[in-house]
């Protein structure tokens, strides 16, 4: 059941971001900015999984304290942080607010500022974990 909810959340975000219309004549809204950060790192989710698969045999043979095991754990945590962020974001905002620019209440504007900080941290976690893993694998 949890896996189905997880998949539903991911598919929902992909549909929302794929159907989004470009507004070239206006400066991006805060919502568009937050979603652009998401859209920038979402394609890297496959890279996280691929790198985990490459590091796992090394981590298994070298032990839990190895740099390979730590890098694998960081990749897995980065993946989880994205999934958790998407779930929380979807719980706070509806499709009209995300996709159609529906006016946000003052409370939701405050939430959006929080979500911007969270997704920025997710981006940093994803990028740094990928960079670290690729450096380790390049030495092999």
MOKAFEN-V845679 format. One record per helix or strand of 2 or more residues. SS is the DSSP state (a for helix, b for strand). FROM is the first residue (numbers start at 0). LEN is the number of residues. If there is no record, write none. Layout:
BEGIN
SS/FROM/LEN
SS/FROM/LEN
END
This chain:
BEGIN
a/1/17
a/29/13
a/44/18
a/66/26
a/94/5
a/105/33
END
